[in-house]
Amino acid sequence: MSILSAIARTLLQQEMRSRAEKKKHRFVIRNQHVGIEIICRGDWKDTHAPNFDLQLLSNRLGLCLSAFGYEAEQVRRAGGPQWIFADQNELVLQNRRNAEPAEEQKIWEDKEKLVHRAVYRADHQNTTFLYDFCLVGFKKKGKYLWLMLNGLPDHVWEHREFLDQVVKELVCHDEDVEPELADKAPSLAERVGKSLGLEYQLLPPQTSDKALVRIWKHAVRPGVQPLLLMPDECFLNTQPLPEYPEADTGGWPDAAAWLQKRLHEIKELYDGSEEDRAVWQEITAENPDKEIRNGSGSLYVHWREALDAGGLLLLLIPARHPWDVFRHIPFGGFNACPDNLEQMAVAKYWHEKYGACPIMLGRDTLQFYLERPPGEHDIHALACEMFGFCEDTIFQGEESVGNLEQTIRGSNYWFFWWD
């Protein structure tokens, strides 16, 4: 393994020296036992791509080492080292079957170094492999290295010391390091997170919708309910919320009756002429076609807005139930938007009936996630309830309950917007 390490160290030194010339290059060396491939991805000051990719392949040992190099600014833009680490691991494992932890994840740091490490066992092409992931951050030099050693389990366990050797030898050979960027003013996302007084994490805007759902699910733990929040100035310097009663102690509206009451109040606007009543029948008529509208099966995330704000917020709210997130986040009570207590009552009702959970909140938007879409026999009644809950869903969106049925049929996501 020392031969591999020496070759890799030499090649990496060559690659680092070439960065000063800011040239793109790619070269490959292969022989009977070892294959090495290094790819320099563009300008070394590029804040969007890794500075280098390195792959060492040992056919004799049945091992592959992959390494990606990052500058501190790239890691900051990605939401921090933990998200670089999580995203890279997810990228590697997403096409593997039966991935499961092979040992407990380790995270530690000191004044000079930050280390994340995790080992997974996964099936690939009908063979079980071990994937040993490691992220090392060198704080003073502002550099990070993500590494992955994978191969047959016996070989990985036997040669893990090589990964430790690479960590020590394959980083930070570039002596021409520019001074670290001066600390910038806190982003809007950071200010909102601190203003709410809740534990939070910043998520990188480039995270995919499916990855966001996985992050949200993984954040659930006893006594903690996660909620994604699109940062907005309306969440700054908010007034403390009142102490809301528990659902079983009274003081909560009956959600089903409340939704029907809201729908009846909207209907009263169409009780005048025969023509008005005909329009109401058209708006609330059931759709007999049982169609599914494309594009309704994902979260709606305004990525440009998230990037400008400094990232999405993952709030870790001290709550026992999903609907209790509204005890801690000021939302509602404007225009026709239900207030916090009404939001809680409806969220509890829909959770118990359909398994729906609040997943994302914005200035005037609310999104729910549910593991399984509602059954066909519930679609029309649910769409009418949604109309009562958020009339803009129809008046400034779907235009009719029948159209809304097409959107929620087969979808794991519900979207509400109050103009």
Secondary structure, 3 states (H helix, E strand, C coil): CHHHHHHHHHHHHHHHHHHCCCCCEEEEEECCCEEEEEEECCCCCCCCCCCEEEEEEECCCCEEEEEEEEEHHHHHHCCCHHHHHHHHHHHHHCCCEEEEEEEEEEEEECCCEEEEEEEEEEEECCEEEEEEEEEEEECCCCEEEEEEEEECHHHHHHCHHHHHHHHHHCCCCCCCCCCCCCCCCCCHHHHHHHHHCCEEEEECCCCCHHHHHHHHHHCCECCEEEEEECCCHHHCCCCCCCCCCCHHHCCCCCHHHHHHHHHHHHHHHHCCCHHHHHHHHHHHCCCCCCCCCCCCCCCCCCHHHHHHHCCEEEEEEECCCHHHHHHCCCCCCCCCCCCHHHHHHHHHHHHHHHCCEEEEECCCEEEEECCCCCCHHHHHHHHHHHHHHCCHHHHHHHCCHHHHHHHHCCCCEEEEECC
